[in-house]
Amino acid sequence: MTTVVKTRRKGAENSETRAKLIQSAILILRDEGASAVTARRLAEQVGLGRHIVHYYFGTIDEVFVAIMREEGARAEAALREATRTGDAFDLLWQSARQSASIVLELTMLAVRHPSIAREYRIYTERYRQTMSEILASYAQSRGISLAVSPESAALLLQSVAYTNAVEQDLGLTLGHEQAEKMLIDWLKSVSRPQGQID
């Protein structure tokens, strides 16, 4: 006797409805946190039945994975575009600050959910690699040699920017301005070509 296993039908990845669900989930995640992202809430946001959410995403974990992929691609593209015309250090700092609230929520989810953790590692490594490449290119195009690796500079920028953004949301600002100035000034000073005078 042959057992037939039915495969659950799933909505297309390039669907407009799926894109709306992801964008709604991003807004809820950013403004209210991960616990507010539910099938019911997403359905209400797009004006459809809850079964539609499950048609596109089997679980809420799948929604969070989709958010990471979407945000990762968007942030990487914006970063590459912006750095064609601006100061790489300042732009990387601003990019990290802007994504801090979403990254914090996704970090906590990744710690607790293995299915999200795998995608989180991919997302974070890709984003940090992009930052590193931009810093390396920035230094090379100006004929300077970074005294720290581009990967280290990217991690330092990202870490301090995230901390400042999260603490600022909590009303904590002590040391923020000084830390930001000290870090960016230091990164720029150690990357100055030998013999260059301000």
Secondary structure, DSSP 8 states (H G I E B T S, - for coil): ------------TT-HHHHHHHHHHHHHHHHH-GGG--HHHHHHHHTS-HHHHHHH-SSHHHHHHHHHHHHHHHHHHHHHHHTTTS-HHHHHHHHHHHHHHHHHHHHHHHHH-HHHHHHHHHHHHHHHHHHHHHHHHHHHHTT---SS-HHHHHHHHHHHHHHHHHHHHTT--TTHHHHHHHHHHHHHHHTS-TT---
